[in-house]
Amino acid sequence: KIFKCVIRTDASLQIGSGHLMRCLTLAEVLRDSGVVVEFVCRTHYGNLDGLIRQKGFIVHELPYPRHQASMITQDLDIQNEYTQCLVVSQELDAEETIIKLQGTNTDLLVVDHYGLDETWECLMRHHVGKIMVIDDLADRFHDCDILLDQNYFINGKSRYDNLVPPTCTKLLGIQYALLRSEFSEARKKLKPKTGEIHRVLVFFGGTDSDNVTGGA
């Protein structure tokens, strides 16, 4: 039996590219292990669906609502910047995702999106085998079987104690960091550090929507 994984994540000028890049890292490792991996992404302005396809993965695209009226008719509850990034309600996003998954047997659903929580996950529960959440905010409830937070926090081991089911497997800490293989290869070539600082790198991530670098 071929094991299939579907990843629900987004990239855009507003969201950035971090969610997608770490999911691509996971996808490539899974593919190397014989897993069939596909993506479900909404067509935000500045999306990276082309990059996903360039890496050899199938992308199922969700439509971006072109008019404000289409967002209002979906009864979108904009609570914060993260739900705004989703641009539709969680219920509609789940409905559209389920349609994309029809006719396929999804063993693992991975979701990496700050705008999605247990509302979306509960709707997806009966359409997939297991659900894995990638998160680092620890600010909302999840209905998942696995939760990955690769960041370091002083109280990291207990951050999700009341936010996930008791049966959830929690992968917490930097030992679970999703780093591309080129980083480990580059580490082997590092020269010994002397403590002297000659250059400072300022990294904005995948987007610079305010064009801060242009004013430098």
C-alpha positions in Angstrom: 0.0 0.0 0.0 1.3 3.4 -0.9 1.2 5.9 1.9 -0.2 9.3 0.9 0.3 12.7 2.7 -1.5 15.9 1.8 -0.2 19.2 3.1 -2.4 22.3 3.5 -0.4 25.5 3.7 -0.2 28.9 2.0 2.4 31.5 0.9 1.8 35.1 -0.1 3.2 38.6 0.1 1.2 39.0 3.4 1.8 35.5 4.9 5.4 35.1 3.7 7.0 31.9 2.6 8.1 30.3 5.9 5.2 27.9 6.3 5.6 26.6 2.7 9.4 26.3 2.9 9.3 24.2 6.0 6.5 22.1 4.6 8.5 21.5 1.4 11.4 20.3 3.6 9.1 17.8 5.2 7.6 16.8 1.9 11.0 16.0 0.3 12.0 13.8 3.3 8.7 12.0 3.1 9.0 11.5 -0.6 12.5 10.1 -0.2 10.9 7.5 2.2 8.4 6.4 -0.5 5.4 8.6 0.6 3.2 10.3 -2.1 2.9 13.9 -1.1 0.5 16.5 -2.5 -0.2 20.1 -1.6 -3.4 22.1 -1.2 -2.8 25.9 -1.4 -5.0 29.0 -2.0 -4.0 31.2 -4.9 -2.9 34.2 -2.9 -1.1 37.1 -4.5 2.5 36.2 -4.4 1.9 32.4 -3.9 4.7 29.9 -4.6 2.7 27.2 -6.3 5.1 27.3 -9.2 8.0 26.4 -6.8 6.1 23.5 -5.4 5.5 22.1 -8.9 9.2 22.8 -9.7 10.1 20.5 -6.8 7.9 17.8 -8.4 4.8 17.9 -6.3 1.1 18.2 -7.3 -0.6 21.3 -6.1 -4.4 21.5 -5.7 -5.3 25.1 -5.9 -8.1 26.8 -3.9 -9.6 29.9 -5.5 -8.9 33.3 -4.1 -12.1 35.4 -3.6 -11.7 38.2 -6.1 -14.4 40.5 -4.6 -15.0 41.6 -1.1 -18.6 40.6 -1.5 -17.6 36.9 -2.0 -15.8 37.0 1.4 -18.8 38.6 3.2 -21.2 36.0 1.9 -19.1 33.3 3.5 -19.7 34.9 6.9 -16.0 35.4 7.5 -15.2 36.2 11.1 -12.0 38.3 11.0 -10.6 38.1 14.5 -7.0 38.9 13.8 -4.4 39.1 11.2 -4.1 35.4 10.9 -7.8 34.8 10.1 -7.5 37.7 7.6 -4.7 35.8 5.9 -7.1 32.8 5.4 -9.4 35.2 3.4 -12.4 32.8 3.7 -14.1 31.1 6.7 -12.6 27.9 8.1 -15.8 26.1 7.1 -15.5 27.1 3.5 -11.8 26.3 3.4 -12.5 22.8 4.8 -15.3 22.3 2.2 -13.1 23.3 -0.7 -10.2 21.1 0.6 -12.5 18.1 1.0 -13.6 18.6 -2.6 -10.0 18.5 -3.7 -9.4 15.3 -1.8 -12.4 13.5 -3.2 -11.5 10.1 -4.8 -8.1 10.0 -2.9 -7.1 8.1 0.2 -5.2 10.5 2.4 -3.4 8.7 5.2 -1.9 11.9 6.7 -3.1 15.5 6.5 -0.5 18.1 7.5 -1.7 21.6 8.2 0.6 24.5 8.7 -1.5 27.7 8.8 -2.1 30.2 11.6 -5.6 30.8 10.3 -6.7 27.2 10.9 -7.5 25.5 14.2 -9.8 22.8 15.6 -12.8 24.1 13.7 -11.2 23.2 10.4 -9.5 20.1 11.7 -12.7 18.6 13.1 -14.4 19.1 9.7 -11.5 17.3 8.0 -11.3 14.5 10.6 -13.6 11.9 8.8 -11.9 12.5 5.4 -8.3 11.6 6.3 -6.4 9.1 8.4 -4.3 11.1 10.8 -3.9 14.9 11.2 -0.6 16.6 11.9 -0.3 20.3 12.9 2.8 22.4 12.5 2.5 25.4 14.8 4.5 27.8 17.0 2.0 30.2 18.4 0.3 28.0 21.0 -2.7 30.3 20.9 -5.6 28.1 19.8 -7.1 24.6 20.2 -6.2 21.8 17.8 -7.8 18.5 17.0 -4.7 16.6 15.8 -2.8 13.3 16.3 0.6 14.9 16.0 1.8 18.4 16.8 5.2 19.8 15.7 6.7 23.0 17.2 10.3 23.2 16.3 11.1 26.4 18.2 12.7 26.8 21.6 10.7 28.2 24.5 11.5 28.2 28.2 8.1 26.5 28.9 8.2 24.6 25.6 7.2 21.2 26.9 4.0 22.4 28.5 2.8 25.1 26.0 0.3 22.8 24.3 -0.9 20.8 27.3 -4.4 22.2 27.3 -4.6 22.9 23.5 -4.4 19.4 22.0 -6.1 16.1 22.9 -4.3 14.0 25.6 -3.5 11.3 23.0 -1.7 13.8 20.7 2.0 13.1 20.1 3.9 16.3 20.7 7.2 16.9 18.9 8.5 20.0 20.7 11.9 21.6 20.4 14.8 22.4 18.1 15.7 18.7 17.7 12.6 18.5 15.4 13.6 21.5 13.3 12.7 21.2 9.6 16.0 22.3 8.0 16.8 21.7 4.3 19.7 19.4 3.5 21.8 22.2 2.2 22.1 23.7 5.7 23.6 20.5 7.1 26.0 20.4 4.2 27.0 24.0 4.7 27.6 23.4 8.4 30.3 20.9 7.5 32.2 23.6 5.7 32.1 26.2 8.4 35.4 27.7 9.4 36.3 28.0 13.1 35.0 31.2 14.7 37.4 33.7 16.1 34.9 36.0 17.8 35.6 38.9 15.4 32.6 40.4 13.6 33.2 41.6 10.0 29.8 41.3 8.5 26.2 41.4 9.7 23.4 39.7 7.8 19.8 41.1 8.2 17.3 38.6 6.9 13.7 39.5 6.2 12.6 36.1 5.2 10.8 35.4 1.9 9.0 38.7 1.6 9.5 42.4 2.2 6.1 43.9 1.7 7.1 47.3 3.1 10.2 47.5 0.9 12.5 48.1 3.9 15.4 46.8 2.0 14.7 49.3 -0.8 15.2 52.2 1.6 18.5 50.9 3.0 
